Amino acid sequence: MRFSYLPRFVIALIAVFLTLSLVAPLPFAIVMPGSSQDIFKKIISIKNQKSYPASGRLDLMSILVTNPENWIVGPQVIYSWLRGDQAVFPRAAFYPPGTTNRSEKKAAKKDMTGSQSRAIQAALTFLKDNPDYGVARDQLVERNISFDVKRTGGPSGGMVFAIGVIELLSARDILKGRHIAGTGTITIDGRVGPIGGINEKIRAAHKAGAELFLAPEGNGDEITLFPKNMTVVIVATLKEALDALSQGA
């Protein structure tokens, strides 16, 4: 059998296409586990009203996502797929069309501020509706509660912020000395909403030593990571989260 070789210009053309396929920007974002911050360490402050020290640790989770203006090329995607602690998503899953680094930073800061305000209101509403937590209505003053978060943005810390406020205002020992982590948006009436990068946050919480992770019901179908020595509890509301903690889940 005789073989004929491709003309040189065809080989060159194929080489050009292969090279372009490796360096051409792709519409993807790479997600990695971020940091865990104990909100009782210089993040949450309650002033001029009765509060109680937290008995455990409650972690605010973050993820690292490539910036909207970053070029993602083929080798980066392949490398991320091969790693066990990174994930590749369509860029549109995190950034609307036309998003810039500057606009994303501004939006994340705005989302964080709104999340904190809703968390405070959700916590105070819960305590008013649940007098068995031992907080008198006249003790619940929103303006004396504040947060100072510098290393993360977005709305995903809402549930954790609300639990933190309740832990500090209530004489009831909610954490019971445990290391708890969680994520989820929050509404004023206490509904917990889904977030992005759930498995990466679970991985980061496990690495930080958390023994229980509270995850939004809306992310339930996405969770593929259930680490040893850490329980993942799925919740739909702030009340469900607190019930899980009270029951020692």
Secondary structure, DSSP 8 states (H G I E B T S, - for coil): -------HHHHHHHHHHHHHHHHS-BSEEEEEEEEEEETTTTTEEE-SS-----SSEEEEEEEEE--TT--B-HHHHHHHHHSSS-EEEEGGGTS-TT--HHHHHHHHHHHHHHHHHHHHHHHHHHHHH-GGG---GGG--GGGEEE---S--SSTTHHHHHHHHHHHH-SS-SSTT-EEEE--EE-TT-BEE--S-HHHHHHHHHHHT-SEEEEEGGGGGG-----TT-EEEEESBHHHHHHHHHTT-
